[in-house]
Amino acid sequence: MTKHGIRRVLGLTAGFFAALALAAPFASATVVERVVAVVGEHAILLSDLRERAQPFLVQIQGQVPNGAQRAAAVSQLYKGLIEKLVDEQLEQRAAIQAKVAVTPHEVDEALAKVAAQNNVTVDRLFAEAKRTGLDEAAYRDELRRQLLQTKLINVRLQGRIRVSDDDVHAAYRHLVLEEREKLGFKVAWVLVATRSGAGSAEMTARRELAERVQKAAATADFAALARRYSDDAATRETGGVLPATHVAELAPQLRRVVESLEVGQPSAVVVVPTGFAVLKLIEREETSLPTFEEARGELEQRVYLEKMTQARRSWLDNLRRQQHVEVRL
């Protein structure tokens, strides 16, 4: 298995444990037992924290140089992990109140499912986990915690999460805009310049001219409009075509405008340092994204998980307010 496969096999929470991947192992030292956090009357011990940190420390031992950089990474690891331990204790208390539990049989079923998903045997699964510093008992505990979390979410939160068409369309639009940052394009503009120190009447007149250009741009020959109205001498005679071919090459106030345009679409009037501009997207490289309908199912799941994560965080924060929680690390 690759390292990526191992991390997937271990089933660790993506956002949290990805952040821990930069951490490093402890320097060798004598273990001194102490309380690092308190949740209600339950104490979380330094030994608990060290035990849970061990798999990540094994994974990253060769990635961070010894010294100040490693010490900073270990500190980052501890801070994130102690928060996770507090959350787990809060969830454990909530599970007891809700009479929610995970049986050994359910853990066995989860093991078999993870093994099947990765096309390995359960024994191989344990062997790969052991290479990362996680023995069989610890791996079973991790699965049990994840199963318990899932059950609690189903009991406490699932019915509250709704994914609307607007949510899914917004998620797809976000993907489109992200990809357009990488795609080449050709864009033209008409610049209606303003003089430094121009009065309000002159500024109004120049903006009105830009607005007339914008209205005409939907149907008229944009190159002809540029040759007639643009004050940008560098592009006027070439139909207003800008030299930029990627978003990063544009001025900041134009980047998001160009990303939002479809081919052949003129922009609204844009305020730029030298006046008012109207842009029109002439062409853009072909997208590699699936269509919205092709991506809908995956997007719905992604949006649901994002909303569930936010709801879980809000729920846990509320539990913290109801309990005495003290982090001493």
Phi and psi in degrees as GROMACS dihedral restraints (atoms count N, CA, C in turn):
[ dihedral_restraints ]
;  ai    aj    ak    al  type     phi  dphi    fc
    3     4     5     6     1   -79.2    20    10
    4     5     6     7     1   168.1    20    10
    6     7     8     9     1   -59.3    20    10
    7     8     9    10     1   -38.7    20    10
    9    10    11    12     1   -61.4    20    10
   10    11    12    13     1   -41.2    20    10
   12    13    14    15     1   -64.3    20    10
   13    14    15    16     1   -39.8    20    10
   15    16    17    18     1   -61.7    20    10
   16    17    18    19     1   -45.8    20    10
   18    19    20    21     1   -61.7    20    10
   19    20    21    22     1   -37.3    20    10
   21    22    23    24     1   -67.8    20    10
   22    23    24    25     1   -41.1    20    10
   24    25    26    27     1   -59.8    20    10
   25    26    27    28     1   -41.5    20    10
   27    28    29    30     1   -68.3    20    10
   28    29    30    31     1   -14.2    20    10
   30    31    32    33     1    66.9    20    10
   31    32    33    34     1    33.3    20    10
   33    34    35    36     1   -83.0    20    10
   34    35    36    37     1   148.3    20    10
   36    37    38    39     1   -60.4    20    10
   37    38    39    40     1   124.4    20    10
   39    40    41    42     1   -61.8    20    10
   40    41    42    43     1   -55.3    20    10
   42    43    44    45     1   -61.2    20    10
   43    44    45    46     1   -45.5    20    10
   45    46    47    48     1   -69.8    20    10
   46    47    48    49     1   -49.4    20    10
   48    49    50    51     1   -77.0    20    10
   49    50    51    52     1   -21.1    20    10
   51    52    53    54     1   -64.5    20    10
   52    53    54    55     1   -36.8    20    10
   54    55    56    57     1   -66.6    20    10
   55    56    57    58     1   -30.2    20    10
   57    58    59    60     1   -78.9    20    10
   58    59    60    61     1    -9.3    20    10
   60    61    62    63     1   -66.3    20    10
   61    62    63    64     1   -14.5    20    10
   63    64    65    66     1   -90.5    20    10
   64    65    66    67     1    -2.5    20    10
   66    67    68    69     1   -78.2    20    10
   67    68    69    70     1   173.1    20    10
   69    70    71    72     1  -138.4    20    10
   70    71    72    73     1   166.6    20    10
   72    73    74    75     1   -72.5    20    10
   73    74    75    76     1   163.5    20    10
   75    76    77    78     1   -65.6    20    10
   76    77    78    79     1   149.0    20    10
   78    79    80    81     1   -70.9    20    10
   79    80    81    82     1   149.3    20    10
   81    82    83    84     1   -62.6    20    10
   82    83    84    85     1   129.3    20    10
   84    85    86    87     1  -159.0    20    10
   85    86    87    88     1   161.0    20    10
   87    88    89    90     1   -71.1    20    10
   88    89    90    91     1   131.5    20    10
   90    91    92    93     1   -76.0    20    10
   91    92    93    94     1   124.1    20    10
   93    94    95    96     1  -114.6    20    10
   94    95    96    97     1   115.9    20    10
   96    97    98    99     1   -72.7    20    10
   97    98    99   100     1   134.1    20    10
   99   100   101   102     1  -158.5    20    10
  100   101   102   103     1   164.8    20    10
  102   103   104   105     1   -85.3    20    10
  103   104   105   106     1   125.2    20    10
  105   106   107   108     1  -104.3    20    10
  106   107   108   109     1   -14.4    20    10
  108   109   110   111     1  -162.8    20    10
  109   110   111   112     1   153.8    20    10
  111   112   113   114     1  -129.9    20    10
  112   113   114   115     1   130.9    20    10
  114   115   116   117     1  -124.4    20    10
  115   116   117   118     1   106.8    20    10
  117   118   119   120     1    62.9    20    10
  118   119   120   121     1  -122.7    20    10
  120   121   122   123     1   -98.7    20    10
  121   122   123   124     1     3.7    20    10
  123   124   125   126     1   -92.7    20    10
  124   125   126   127     1   130.4    20    10
  126   127   128   129     1  -101.2    20    10
  127   128   129   130     1   133.4    20    10
  129   130   131   132     1   -99.4    20    10
  130   131   132   133     1   123.0    20    10
  132   133   134   135     1   -95.5    20    10
  133   134   135   136     1   158.6    20    10
  135   136   137   138     1   -58.5    20    10
  136   137   138   139     1   -36.7    20    10
  138   139   140   141     1   -64.3    20    10
  139   140   141   142     1   -35.5    20    10
  141   142   143   144     1   -60.8    20    10
  142   143   144   145     1   -45.7    20    10
  144   145   146   147     1   -64.1    20    10
  145   146   147   148     1   -44.5    20    10
  147   148   149   150     1   -62.8    20    10
  148   149   150   151     1   -40.3    20    10
  150   151   152   153     1   -63.8    20    10
  151   152   153   154     1   -43.3    20    10
  153   154   155   156     1   -72.2    20    10
  154   155   156   157     1   -25.7    20    10
  156   157   158   159     1   -78.0    20    10
  157   158   159   160     1   -22.4    20    10
  159   160   161   162     1   -53.3    20    10
  160   161   162   163     1   -46.5    20    10
  162   163   164   165     1   -59.7    20    10
  163   164   165   166     1   -38.2    20    10
  165   166   167   168     1   -72.7    20    10
  166   167   168   169     1   -35.0    20    10
  168   169   170   171     1   -65.8    20    10
  169   170   171   172     1   -38.1    20    10
  171   172   173   174     1   -64.8    20    10
  172   173   174   175     1   -43.4    20    10
  174   175   176   177     1   -62.1    20    10
  175   176   177   178     1   -36.3    20    10
  177   178   179   180     1  -106.5    20    10
  178   179   180   181     1     9.6    20    10
  180   181   182   183     1   -54.2    20    10
  181   182   183   184     1   -39.7    20    10
  183   184   185   186     1   -92.6    20    10
  184   185   186   187     1     6.2    20    10
  186   187   188   189     1   -97.8    20    10
  187   188   189   190     1   -22.8    20    10
  189   190   191   192     1  -120.8    20    10
  190   191   192   193     1   127.4    20    10
  192   193   194   195     1   -62.1    20    10
  193   194   195   196     1   150.4    20    10
  195   196   197   198     1   -68.0    20    10
  196   197   198   199     1   155.3    20    10
  198   199   200   201     1   112.3    20    10
  199   200   201   202     1  -148.3    20    10
  201   202   203   204     1   -62.7    20    10
  202   203   204   205     1   -38.0    20    10
  204   205   206   207     1   -65.3    20    10
  205   206   207   208     1   -41.1    20    10
  207   208   209   210     1   -68.6    20    10
  208   209   210   211     1   -39.9    20    10
  210   211   212   213     1   -61.5    20    10
  211   212   213   214     1   -40.9    20    10
  213   214   215   216     1   -65.4    20    10
  214   215   216   217     1   -39.1    20    10
  216   217   218   219     1   -65.9    20    10
  217   218   219   220     1   -41.0    20    10
  219   220   221   222     1   -63.4    20    10
  220   221   222   223     1   -40.9    20    10
  222   223   224   225     1   -61.0    20    10
  223   224   225   226     1   -42.2    20    10
  225   226   227   228     1   -63.0    20    10
  226   227   228   229     1   -43.1    20    10
  228   229   230   231     1   -57.6    20    10
  229   230   231   232     1   -50.3    20    10
  231   232   233   234     1   -61.4    20    10
  232   233   234   235     1   -44.2    20    10
  234   235   236   237     1   -61.6    20    10
  235   236   237   238     1   -42.4    20    10
  237   238   239   240     1   -69.6    20    10
  238   239   240   241     1   -41.1    20    10
  240   241   242   243     1   -71.0    20    10
  241   242   243   244     1   -35.6    20    10
  243   244   245   246     1   -65.5    20    10
  244   245   246   247     1   -35.3    20    10
  246   247   248   249     1   -64.7    20    10
  247   248   249   250     1   -38.4    20    10
  249   250   251   252     1   -65.4    20    10
  250   251   252   253     1   -40.5    20    10
  252   253   254   255     1   -64.4    20    10
  253   254   255   256     1   -38.2    20    10
  255   256   257   258     1   -63.4    20    10
  256   257   258   259     1   -46.4    20    10
  258   259   260   261     1   -58.6    20    10
  259   260   261   262     1   -42.2    20    10
  261   262   263   264     1   -64.2    20    10
  262   263   264   265     1   -38.0    20    10
  264   265   266   267     1   -66.7    20    10
  265   266   267   268     1   -39.0    20    10
  267   268   269   270     1   -63.1    20    10
  268   269   270   271     1   -41.5    20    10
  270   271   272   273     1   -66.5    20    10
  271   272   273   274     1   -37.5    20    10
  273   274   275   276     1   -61.9    20    10
  274   275   276   277     1   -42.5    20    10
  276   277   278   279     1   -64.2    20    10
  277   278   279   280     1   -42.6    20    10
  279   280   281   282     1   -64.6    20    10
  280   281   282   283     1   -36.3    20    10
  282   283   284   285     1   -64.9    20    10
  283   284   285   286     1   -41.0    20    10
  285   286   287   288     1   -62.7    20    10
  286   287   288   289     1   -44.0    20    10
  288   289   290   291     1   -63.3    20    10
  289   290   291   292     1   -38.0    20    10
  291   292   293   294     1   -86.7    20    10
  292   293   294   295     1     0.0    20    10
  294   295   296   297     1    58.0    20    10
  295   296   297   298     1    42.9    20    10
  297   298   299   300     1  -106.6    20    10
  298   299   300   301     1   130.7    20    10
  300   301   302   303     1  -144.9    20    10
  301   302   303   304     1   163.6    20    10
  303   304   305   306     1  -118.5    20    10
  304   305   306   307     1   126.6    20    10
  306   307   308   309     1   -88.4    20    10
  307   308   309   310     1   158.1    20    10
  309   310   311   312     1   -57.0    20    10
  310   311   312   313     1   -34.7    20    10
  312   313   314   315     1   -63.3    20    10
  313   314   315   316     1   -38.9    20    10
  315   316   317   318     1   -66.2    20    10
  316   317   318   319     1   -36.1    20    10
  318   319   320   321     1   -65.1    20    10
  319   320   321   322     1   -42.5    20    10
  321   322   323   324     1   -61.1    20    10
  322   323   324   325     1   -42.3    20    10
  324   325   326   327     1   -62.7    20    10
  325   326   327   328     1   -41.0    20    10
  327   328   329   330     1   -64.9    20    10
  328   329   330   331     1   -39.8    20    10
  330   331   332   333     1   -59.0    20    10
  331   332   333   334     1   -47.3    20    10
  333   334   335   336     1   -62.2    20    10
  334   335   336   337     1   -37.9    20    10
  336   337   338   339     1   -68.4    20    10
  337   338   339   340     1   -44.2    20    10
  339   340   341   342     1   -63.0    20    10
  340   341   342   343     1   -42.2    20    10
  342   343   344   345     1   -61.8    20    10
  343   344   345   346     1   -44.4    20    10
  345   346   347   348     1   -64.3    20    10
  346   347   348   349     1   -40.0    20    10
  348   349   350   351     1   -62.0    20    10
  349   350   351   352     1   -30.2    20    10
  351   352   353   354     1  -101.8    20    10
  352   353   354   355     1     6.2    20    10
  354   355   356   357     1    58.3    20    10
  355   356   357   358     1    42.8    20    10
  357   358   359   360     1  -134.5    20    10
  358   359   360   361     1   168.0    20    10
  360   361   362   363     1   -82.9    20    10
  361   362   363   364     1   165.0    20    10
  363   364   365   366     1   -63.1    20    10
  364   365   366   367     1   -39.6    20    10
  366   367   368   369     1   -60.5    20    10
  367   368   369   370     1   -41.2    20    10
  369   370   371   372     1   -65.3    20    10
  370   371   372   373     1   -35.8    20    10
  372   373   374   375     1   -60.2    20    10
  373   374   375   376     1   -46.6    20    10
  375   376   377   378     1   -64.6    20    10
  376   377   378   379     1   -37.9    20    10
  378   379   380   381     1   -64.2    20    10
  379   380   381   382     1   -42.8    20    10
  381   382   383   384     1   -66.6    20    10
  382   383   384   385     1   -38.5    20    10
  384   385   386   387     1   -64.4    20    10
  385   386   387   388     1   -38.5    20    10
  387   388   389   390     1   -64.7    20    10
  388   389   390   391     1   -33.1    20    10
  390   391   392   393     1   -62.6    20    10
  391   392   393   394     1   -24.5    20    10
  393   394   395   396     1   -95.4    20    10
  394   395   396   397     1     6.0    20    10
  396   397   398   399     1    93.0    20    10
  397   398   399   400     1    11.9    20    10
  399   400   401   402     1  -112.4    20    10
  400   401   402   403     1   109.2    20    10
  402   403   404   405     1   -78.4    20    10
  403   404   405   406     1   177.3    20    10
  405   406   407   408     1   -59.8    20    10
  406   407   408   409     1   -44.2    20    10
  408   409   410   411     1   -62.9    20    10
  409   410   411   412     1   -42.5    20    10
  411   412   413   414     1   -67.2    20    10
  412   413   414   415     1   -37.7    20    10
  414   415   416   417     1   -66.3    20    10
  415   416   417   418     1   -41.8    20    10
  417   418   419   420     1   -62.5    20    10
  418   419   420   421     1   -39.4    20    10
  420   421   422   423     1   -62.0    20    10
  421   422   423   424     1   -41.1    20    10
  423   424   425   426     1   -63.2    20    10
  424   425   426   427     1   -44.3    20    10
  426   427   428   429     1   -62.6    20    10
  427   428   429   430     1   -42.2    20    10
  429   430   431   432     1   -60.9    20    10
  430   431   432   433     1   -42.2    20    10
  432   433   434   435     1   -62.7    20    10
  433   434   435   436     1   -40.7    20    10
  435   436   437   438     1   -67.5    20    10
  436   437   438   439     1   -40.7    20    10
  438   439   440   441     1   -64.1    20    10
  439   440   441   442     1   -41.3    20    10
  441   442   443   444     1   -63.3    20    10
  442   443   444   445     1   -42.5    20    10
  444   445   446   447     1   -60.1    20    10
  445   446   447   448     1   -43.6    20    10
  447   448   449   450     1   -62.4    20    10
  448   449   450   451     1   -43.4    20    10
  450   451   452   453     1   -62.5    20    10
  451   452   453   454     1   -44.1    20    10
  453   454   455   456     1   -61.6    20    10
  454   455   456   457     1   -42.7    20    10
  456   457   458   459     1   -60.1    20    10
  457   458   459   460     1   -43.2    20    10
  459   460   461   462     1   -62.7    20    10
  460   461   462   463     1   -37.2    20    10
  462   463   464   465     1   -75.7    20    10
  463   464   465   466     1   -46.0    20    10
  465   466   467   468     1   -92.7    20    10
  466   467   468   469     1   -29.6    20    10
  468   469   470   471     1  -124.0    20    10
  469   470   471   472     1   -27.6    20    10
  471   472   473   474     1   -54.2    20    10
  472   473   474   475     1   -43.6    20    10
  474   475   476   477     1   -68.3    20    10
  475   476   477   478     1   -13.0    20    10
  477   478   479   480     1   -89.1    20    10
  478   479   480   481     1   -12.2    20    10
  480   481   482   483     1   -92.4    20    10
  481   482   483   484     1   125.0    20    10
  483   484   485   486     1  -127.2    20    10
  484   485   486   487     1   133.0    20    10
  486   487   488   489     1  -113.2    20    10
  487   488   489   490     1   114.1    20    10
  489   490   491   492     1   -92.4    20    10
  490   491   492   493     1   166.3    20    10
  492   493   494   495     1   -60.4    20    10
  493   494   495   496     1   -37.0    20    10
  495   496   497   498     1   -61.7    20    10
  496   497   498   499     1   -39.1    20    10
  498   499   500   501     1   -60.7    20    10
  499   500   501   502     1   -44.7    20    10
  501   502   503   504     1   -69.4    20    10
  502   503   504   505     1   -42.0    20    10
  504   505   506   507     1   -63.3    20    10
  505   506   507   508     1   -39.1    20    10
  507   508   509   510     1   -64.8    20    10
  508   509   510   511     1   -39.4    20    10
  510   511   512   513     1   -65.0    20    10
  511   512   513   514     1   -39.9    20    10
  513   514   515   516     1   -67.5    20    10
  514   515   516   517     1   -40.9    20    10
  516   517   518   519     1   -61.4    20    10
  517   518   519   520     1   -37.7    20    10
  519   520   521   522     1   -62.4    20    10
  520   521   522   523     1   -42.3    20    10
  522   523   524   525     1   -63.2    20    10
  523   524   525   526     1   -41.6    20    10
  525   526   527   528     1   -60.9    20    10
  526   527   528   529     1   -47.0    20    10
  528   529   530   531     1   -65.1    20    10
  529   530   531   532     1   -37.3    20    10
  531   532   533   534     1   -62.1    20    10
  532   533   534   535     1   -43.3    20    10
  534   535   536   537     1   -69.4    20    10
  535   536   537   538     1   -34.7    20    10
  537   538   539   540     1   -65.3    20    10
  538   539   540   541     1   -19.0    20    10
  540   541   542   543     1   -64.7    20    10
  541   542   543   544     1   -22.5    20    10
  543   544   545   546     1  -101.7    20    10
  544   545   546   547     1   -15.5    20    10
  546   547   548   549     1   -85.9    20    10
  547   548   549   550     1   140.8    20    10
  549   550   551   552     1   -73.3    20    10
  550   551   552   553     1   157.8    20    10
  552   553   554   555     1  -157.4    20    10
  553   554   555   556     1   171.7    20    10
  555   556   557   558     1  -129.7    20    10
  556   557   558   559     1   125.1    20    10
  558   559   560   561     1  -132.8    20    10
  559   560   561   562     1   144.7    20    10
  561   562   563   564     1  -120.6    20    10
  562   563   564   565     1   158.5    20    10
  564   565   566   567     1  -142.1    20    10
  565   566   567   568     1   160.8    20    10
  567   568   569   570     1  -117.0    20    10
  568   569   570   571     1   119.7    20    10
  570   571   572   573     1  -102.5    20    10
  571   572   573   574     1   119.6    20    10
  573   574   575   576     1  -100.8    20    10
  574   575   576   577     1   100.4    20    10
  576   577   578   579     1   -77.0    20    10
  577   578   579   580     1   155.8    20    10
  579   580   581   582     1  -124.2    20    10
  580   581   582   583     1   148.3    20    10
  582   583   584   585     1   -81.8    20    10
  583   584   585   586     1   145.5    20    10
  585   586   587   588     1   -63.2    20    10
  586   587   588   589     1   129.3    20    10
  588   589   590   591     1    82.7    20    10
  589   590   591   592     1     9.8    20    10
  591   592   593   594     1   -63.5    20    10
  592   593   594   595     1   144.6    20    10
  594   595   596   597     1   -77.0    20    10
  595   596   597   598     1   173.4    20    10
  597   598   599   600     1   -64.5    20    10
  598   599   600   601     1   -36.2    20    10
  600   601   602   603     1   -64.8    20    10
  601   602   603   604     1   -42.7    20    10
  603   604   605   606     1   -67.3    20    10
  604   605   606   607     1   -40.3    20    10
  606   607   608   609     1   -63.4    20    10
  607   608   609   610     1   -40.2    20    10
  609   610   611   612     1   -62.9    20    10
  610   611   612   613     1   -42.6    20    10
  612   613   614   615     1   -64.2    20    10
  613   614   615   616     1   -40.3    20    10
  615   616   617   618     1   -68.3    20    10
  616   617   618   619     1   -37.8    20    10
  618   619   620   621     1   -67.3    20    10
  619   620   621   622     1   -40.5    20    10
  621   622   623   624     1   -61.9    20    10
  622   623   624   625     1   -37.3    20    10
  624   625   626   627     1   -63.3    20    10
  625   626   627   628     1   -43.8    20    10
  627   628   629   630     1   -61.0    20    10
  628   629   630   631     1   -38.1    20    10
  630   631   632   633     1   -68.0    20    10
  631   632   633   634     1   -35.2    20    10
  633   634   635   636     1   -66.9    20    10
  634   635   636   637     1   -41.0    20    10
  636   637   638   639     1   -61.2    20    10
  637   638   639   640     1   -42.6    20    10
  639   640   641   642     1   -61.5    20    10
  640   641   642   643     1   -42.5    20    10
  642   643   644   645     1   -65.2    20    10
  643   644   645   646     1   -40.1    20    10
  645   646   647   648     1   -71.4    20    10
  646   647   648   649     1   -26.2    20    10
  648   649   650   651     1   -64.7    20    10
  649   650   651   652     1   -21.3    20    10
  651   652   653   654     1   -66.9    20    10
  652   653   654   655     1   -29.8    20    10
  654   655   656   657     1  -125.7    20    10
  655   656   657   658     1   -27.6    20    10
  657   658   659   660     1   -80.1    20    10
  658   659   660   661     1   165.6    20    10
  660   661   662   663     1   -69.0    20    10
  661   662   663   664     1   113.4    20    10
  663   664   665   666     1   -66.3    20    10
  664   665   666   667     1   -35.9    20    10
  666   667   668   669     1   -61.5    20    10
  667   668   669   670     1   -38.7    20    10
  669   670   671   672     1   -67.0    20    10
  670   671   672   673     1   -38.8    20    10
  672   673   674   675     1   -62.2    20    10
  673   674   675   676     1   -41.1    20    10
  675   676   677   678     1   -63.7    20    10
  676   677   678   679     1   -44.8    20    10
  678   679   680   681     1   -64.4    20    10
  679   680   681   682     1   -28.4    20    10
  681   682   683   684     1   -87.6    20    10
  682   683   684   685     1   -40.9    20    10
  684   685   686   687     1  -112.3    20    10
  685   686   687   688     1   -20.1    20    10
  687   688   689   690     1   -71.3    20    10
  688   689   690   691     1   138.5    20    10
  690   691   692   693     1   -97.2    20    10
  691   692   693   694     1     7.0    20    10
  693   694   695   696     1   -90.9    20    10
  694   695   696   697     1   101.0    20    10
  696   697   698   699     1   -62.9    20    10
  697   698   699   700     1   -28.2    20    10
  699   700   701   702     1   -70.2    20    10
  700   701   702   703     1   -25.7    20    10
  702   703   704   705     1  -121.8    20    10
  703   704   705   706     1    -9.4    20    10
  705   706   707   708     1   -57.2    20    10
  706   707   708   709     1   -48.2    20    10
  708   709   710   711     1   -74.9    20    10
  709   710   711   712     1   -14.1    20    10
  711   712   713   714     1  -100.4    20    10
  712   713   714   715     1    20.4    20    10
  714   715   716   717     1    80.1    20    10
  715   716   717   718     1    17.5    20    10
  717   718   719   720     1    83.9    20    10
  718   719   720   721     1     6.4    20    10
  720   721   722   723     1   -68.3    20    10
  721   722   723   724     1   125.4    20    10
  723   724   725   726     1   -82.1    20    10
  724   725   726   727     1   151.1    20    10
  726   727   728   729     1   -72.6    20    10
  727   728   729   730     1   -19.8    20    10
  729   730   731   732     1   -64.3    20    10
  730   731   732   733     1   137.9    20    10
  732   733   734   735     1  -121.1    20    10
  733   734   735   736     1    -5.2    20    10
  735   736   737   738     1  -139.1    20    10
  736   737   738   739     1   154.0    20    10
  738   739   740   741     1   -56.2    20    10
  739   740   741   742     1   -39.7    20    10
  741   742   743   744     1   -62.0    20    10
  742   743   744   745     1   -20.0    20    10
  744   745   746   747     1   -84.9    20    10
  745   746   747   748     1    -9.9    20    10
  747   748   749   750     1   -86.1    20    10
  748   749   750   751     1   158.6    20    10
  750   751   752   753     1   -62.9    20    10
  751   752   753   754     1   146.5    20    10
  753   754   755   756     1   -51.7    20    10
  754   755   756   757     1   -40.2    20    10
  756   757   758   759     1   -71.9    20    10
  757   758   759   760     1   -10.1    20    10
  759   760   761   762     1  -102.3    20    10
  760   761   762   763     1   -16.7    20    10
  762   763   764   765     1   -61.5    20    10
  763   764   765   766     1   -53.8    20    10
  765   766   767   768     1   -66.3    20    10
  766   767   768   769     1   -30.5    20    10
  768   769   770   771     1   -63.5    20    10
  769   770   771   772     1   -49.2    20    10
  771   772   773   774     1   -65.6    20    10
  772   773   774   775     1   -40.1    20    10
  774   775   776   777     1   -58.8    20    10
  775   776   777   778     1   -34.5    20    10
  777   778   779   780     1   -81.3    20    10
  778   779   780   781     1   -14.6    20    10
  780   781   782   783     1   -82.0    20    10
  781   782   783   784     1   144.3    20    10
  783   784   785   786     1   -92.2    20    10
  784   785   786   787     1   159.1    20    10
  786   787   788   789     1   -59.5    20    10
  787   788   789   790     1   129.9    20    10
  789   790   791   792     1    87.5    20    10
  790   791   792   793     1    -2.8    20    10
  792   793   794   795     1   -95.0    20    10
  793   794   795   796     1   130.4    20    10
  795   796   797   798     1   -84.6    20    10
  796   797   798   799     1   153.5    20    10
  798   799   800   801     1   -85.3    20    10
  799   800   801   802     1   169.9    20    10
  801   802   803   804     1   -70.7    20    10
  802   803   804   805     1   173.3    20    10
  804   805   806   807     1   -66.8    20    10
  805   806   807   808     1   128.7    20    10
  807   808   809   810     1  -111.2    20    10
  808   809   810   811     1   130.7    20    10
  810   811   812   813     1   -82.1    20    10
  811   812   813   814     1   124.2    20    10
  813   814   815   816     1  -123.6    20    10
  814   815   816   817     1   164.5    20    10
  816   817   818   819     1   -56.1    20    10
  817   818   819   820     1   -29.1    20    10
  819   820   821   822     1   -99.4    20    10
  820   821   822   823     1     3.4    20    10
  822   823   824   825     1   151.1    20    10
  823   824   825   826     1  -133.3    20    10
  825   826   827   828     1  -125.3    20    10
  826   827   828   829     1   141.3    20    10
  828   829   830   831     1  -131.6    20    10
  829   830   831   832     1   149.3    20    10
  831   832   833   834     1  -124.6    20    10
  832   833   834   835     1   127.0    20    10
  834   835   836   837     1  -111.3    20    10
  835   836   837   838     1   153.7    20    10
  837   838   839   840     1  -139.1    20    10
  838   839   840   841     1   128.4    20    10
  840   841   842   843     1   -80.5    20    10
  841   842   843   844     1   119.8    20    10
  843   844   845   846     1   -86.5    20    10
  844   845   846   847     1   -43.9    20    10
  846   847   848   849     1  -158.4    20    10
  847   848   849   850     1   161.2    20    10
  849   850   851   852     1  -147.7    20    10
  850   851   852   853     1   146.4    20    10
  852   853   854   855     1   -57.2    20    10
  853   854   855   856     1   151.1    20    10
  855   856   857   858     1   -66.8    20    10
  856   857   858   859     1   138.4    20    10
  858   859   860   861     1   -76.3    20    10
  859   860   861   862     1   150.4    20    10
  861   862   863   864     1  -102.8    20    10
  862   863   864   865     1     0.8    20    10
  864   865   866   867     1   -72.3    20    10
  865   866   867   868     1   147.1    20    10
  867   868   869   870     1   -67.9    20    10
  868   869   870   871     1   163.7    20    10
  870   871   872   873     1   -67.4    20    10
  871   872   873   874     1   166.1    20    10
  873   874   875   876     1   -58.2    20    10
  874   875   876   877     1   -44.4    20    10
  876   877   878   879     1   -65.6    20    10
  877   878   879   880     1   -37.0    20    10
  879   880   881   882     1   -66.8    20    10
  880   881   882   883     1   -33.1    20    10
  882   883   884   885     1   -92.5    20    10
  883   884   885   886     1    -8.0    20    10
  885   886   887   888     1   -53.1    20    10
  886   887   888   889     1   -49.5    20    10
  888   889   890   891     1   -59.1    20    10
  889   890   891   892     1   -47.3    20    10
  891   892   893   894     1   -66.0    20    10
  892   893   894   895     1   -38.2    20    10
  894   895   896   897     1   -65.6    20    10
  895   896   897   898     1   -40.8    20    10
  897   898   899   900     1   -60.1    20    10
  898   899   900   901     1   -42.6    20    10
  900   901   902   903     1   -65.5    20    10
  901   902   903   904     1   -42.3    20    10
  903   904   905   906     1   -63.4    20    10
  904   905   906   907     1   -45.8    20    10
  906   907   908   909     1   -63.6    20    10
  907   908   909   910     1   -40.9    20    10
  909   910   911   912     1   -60.0    20    10
  910   911   912   913     1   -45.6    20    10
  912   913   914   915     1   -65.3    20    10
  913   914   915   916     1   -37.9    20    10
  915   916   917   918     1   -63.8    20    10
  916   917   918   919     1   -44.4    20    10
  918   919   920   921     1   -66.7    20    10
  919   920   921   922     1   -38.4    20    10
  921   922   923   924     1   -65.0    20    10
  922   923   924   925     1   -40.6    20    10
  924   925   926   927     1   -61.7    20    10
  925   926   927   928     1   -44.0    20    10
  927   928   929   930     1   -63.8    20    10
  928   929   930   931     1   -41.8    20    10
  930   931   932   933     1   -66.2    20    10
  931   932   933   934     1   -40.2    20    10
  933   934   935   936     1   -63.2    20    10
  934   935   936   937     1   -42.9    20    10
  936   937   938   939     1   -61.9    20    10
  937   938   939   940     1   -41.8    20    10
  939   940   941   942     1   -64.1    20    10
  940   941   942   943     1   -41.0    20    10
  942   943   944   945     1   -63.5    20    10
  943   944   945   946     1   -45.0    20    10
  945   946   947   948     1   -65.1    20    10
  946   947   948   949     1   -38.9    20    10
  948   949   950   951     1   -62.0    20    10
  949   950   951   952     1   -38.1    20    10
  951   952   953   954     1   -66.5    20    10
  952   953   954   955     1   -39.8    20    10
  954   955   956   957     1   -62.2    20    10
  955   956   957   958     1   -38.3    20    10
  957   958   959   960     1   -61.6    20    10
  958   959   960   961     1   -39.3    20    10
  960   961   962   963     1   -67.4    20    10
  961   962   963   964     1   -25.3    20    10
  963   964   965   966     1   -87.6    20    10
  964   965   966   967     1   -14.5    20    10
  966   967   968   969     1  -115.7    20    10
  967   968   969   970     1   160.0    20    10
  969   970   971   972     1   -81.1    20    10
  970   971   972   973     1   112.7    20    10
  972   973   974   975     1  -122.5    20    10
  973   974   975   976     1   125.0    20    10
  975   976   977   978     1  -135.2    20    10
  976   977   978   979     1   120.5    20    10
  978   979   980   981     1  -101.4    20    10
  979   980   981   982     1   124.2    20    10
  981   982   983   984     1  -109.5    20    10
  982   983   984   985     1     7.2    20    10
